[in-house]
Amino acid sequence: MRRNKAVSIAALIGASVLAFSACSAGTGAAVSTADSSEAADSGPADTVFKLAFNQQPTHPQAVSLTAMGERLTERTDGRYGIEVFPNETLGAQRETIELVQAGTIEMAMIAGPLLENFNPDFVVFDLPFTFDSQAHQRETTNDPEIVSELYSSLDDQGIHVLGAFHGGVRNMYNSKGPITTPADLAGMKIRVIESDTNIEMMKLMGGSGTPMGMGEVYTAIQSGVIDGAENNELSYTSVKHSEVAPYYSYTRHLMLPDYLIVNPTVLAAMSAEDQEVLLDEISITVEEEGSLWETQVEEATQLAADSGVKFNEVDEAAFAAALEPLVESKLDNDFIRDIHAKVRAAAE
């Protein structure tokens, strides 16, 4: 995404925010820097937004968002900053969405499928084999001509999507053995993100989907409550799931976006100038995060291999065929069919 396109995205999303501010009042529960000792220091600012994050502070999203907070403070002359709270310090993702809605915290980074619980149309970016590459995903999920209406659809529920970040390519891992076909998942309980789509997806892939927070997965696999999970290489290694589930199979079934969400009243309380700065910084940060992903995934994969993890390729065509009915059934209205068609056209 070129910088001129990033500015265009910021301007168009900003127009939606300004429209919301005309009929909204109030501010988010911003905190002073002194109230946030557990978070990374983003520098002094008059108003510091809490941003909930469910993984480690070394994760590409945490690193890039922390840097964004520091730049935001500089570019707004100390009026605003952001502090990232990693490792589910503020709760699991489902809980942090509710905290954003309530105005208890201002922002959260959340997995895309969770927004299906608030608007089923968000399923359009959560379907198997939708994106061909990280660049394809980044361009289409941040293209205002494709996403502006969808990302503003939850404003009246206290949720506004500021931008879509790369969430990695999801694959299967488990404690029992390599997976090569859907038949190999028979009888396995696999952790999935909390959404009906993901539960149905796992059923079609041959396993049994078990929703739970990221922080519970290690112990659940270790104790045999579940047999494995599905996630990208970086998350798999950084939270040490490789220790309890040493078989990693490249199903490449999903490339989910992660969304940075905010309570719209937070944006409504900002001046138009400061909104523009924030939205421009988000566009810049989306690209920075993508570059960090590429580097860290390579390092994480090597680290896991060195520790004894067994990586294997799968019969991808078999999994694609198994999941085709899910894609067809979920594209159930003209609005999301149009979005999906635009995304696929961009890959050609």
C-alpha positions, 0 to 999 in steps of 0.5 A: 500500500503506497503512502498516498493510498494510506492517506486516502484511507485515513480521509475516508474513514475519518469522514465516517468518524466525523459523521458519527461525532455529529450525533455522539457525545462523551469520551472514552475512559482515557487514563494518565500514563501514571495509571498504566505501569503494566504497559509499555511506555509510549511517552508523556501525553495528556490523554493516553488510550488503553489498547488491549492485546492478547499476545506477547509484547514482542509480537509484530502487532504489539511492537508496531502499535507501541511505536505508533503510540509514540509517534502519535504523541509526537505528532499531536504535540503530547495531546494523545498517546497509546499504551499497549497492554499485552498478554491478555492483561485486560482480559481475553479478546471477547471481554476486551470488546465489551470493555471497548463498548462500555468505554472502560478502555479505548481500543483493542486488537481482536481476531476478525471472527469475533465481530461476526457475533455483532454483525454476521457480514464480517464473515466475508473476510473470515472464509477459507482461501479468501486471500492469496497473500499477505499483500492481497489481504492488506490491500483489500481489507484496508481499501475504503471502496471495499470496507468503509460501510462494513467497518462503520456498521457497528458504530451504534454498538460502540465498536468502530474498526480503525484498520485491518492487520495481518493475522498470519496464515493459520495451520493445524497443530496437535499433540498426536501426530501429523495431519495430511487429510481431513480424515486425520482430524477425526476424533480430535478436539481443536481450539478455534476462535469463538465464532459459529463459522470457525466451529463449522469450519473445523467440523468440515475439516474433520475435527471438533471445534472447541472455542476458548481464550488464547491463554487457556490453550497451553494447559488444555492441550497439556491436560488432554482437554483438547488435542490441538489448535489452529494458528500461525507459526508465530503465535504457535511458537511465542506462546510455547504451544510447540512444547505440548503440540509438536506436530504442525501441519500446513493446511493454510486454511485461513488468513484472518485479519485482526482488527484494531477497534475503538469506541466511536465516542473516543474519536468523536472527542478528538479534533478533526486534525488529531483524528487525521493524524491517528488514522494516518498512523494506523495506515502506516502501522499496518504496513510496518506490521506486515514487514515485521510478520515476515521476519518473525515468522521465519525466525519462529519457524526455525526456532520451533524446528530446532526444538523438535517440532515436526512440520509437514505439508498436507493435501491442500486440495482435499481441505479446500474441497471439504471447506467449499460448502462453508464458503458457499453457505456463508456468502448469503447476501448481495452485500458480502457477495459483492465484497468477496467478488472485489477481493477475489478480483484484486488477486487476479 
